[in-house]
Amino acid sequence: MTSYQPYQYVTLRCVPRVEREEFVNVGVVVHCPDADFLGVRSSVDADRIRALDAEVDIASIEAALAAIERVCSGEAHTDFGVGVRATAYGSREARDDASTRFGFLKAPRSTVLQPGPVHGGVTADPARTLEHLLEMLVL
């Protein structure tokens, strides 16, 4: 019998002119806590993005996507020690795990690269689900 596990995902959007709110999907981040899975896949279609803004810096978008890959793999936080952080309810020990990194990546922001709304589902294979979502939403 196949075991299904819940997952969440966000689509990564390139919004070259934030004030116009037009975007092109450029990636997907999938988080499946039960499988300890956090993955990202991306594909930049420069022509589609330049249709929204002819002067957009494609290299910067690709660099931002590479940074998201480092966050997913845990490499982006290697220089930061685990410490204590303030919360609305006092303080707690900061963690660097897949759930914390996904929380960071799904947080709304007004930049050229933005996460869309969080969606969820169930999967037996988080890596295959990531590939499927990339094909459906980005390519």
C-alpha positions, 0 to 999 in steps of 0.5 A: 500500500502506498503511503501518502504524506501531506506537503505544501508548495509555493510558486516562485514568481518573477515580478519585474515591475512590482508596481504593475503586479504582472508576473511570470512563474519561474520556480516551485518550492515543495516542503513535505515535513513527514519526508524531511523534504524541502526542494526547489526547481526553477526555469527562467524563460528570459523572453517571457520575462522581458515581455513584461520589462525589456530592461530586467536583469535576468542574471539577478533573477537567476542569482536570486533563484540560486540563493533560494536553492542554497536556503533549501539545502541549508547552505545559506545558513551555515555561517549563522549560529543557532541562537535565541530569537524574540517572538510575540510570546517571549523568546525561543531557540532559533532552529535551522531546519526544513520547516523554518527554511520553508517558512522563510521562503514562503513569507510575502515580500515586495521584490522582483522574486516573490512567493505565491500563495501556499497550496497543499496536497498529499504525495507518495513521492515529494521529489516527483511532485516537485517535478510535476508542479514545475512542469504544470506551473512553470514550463 
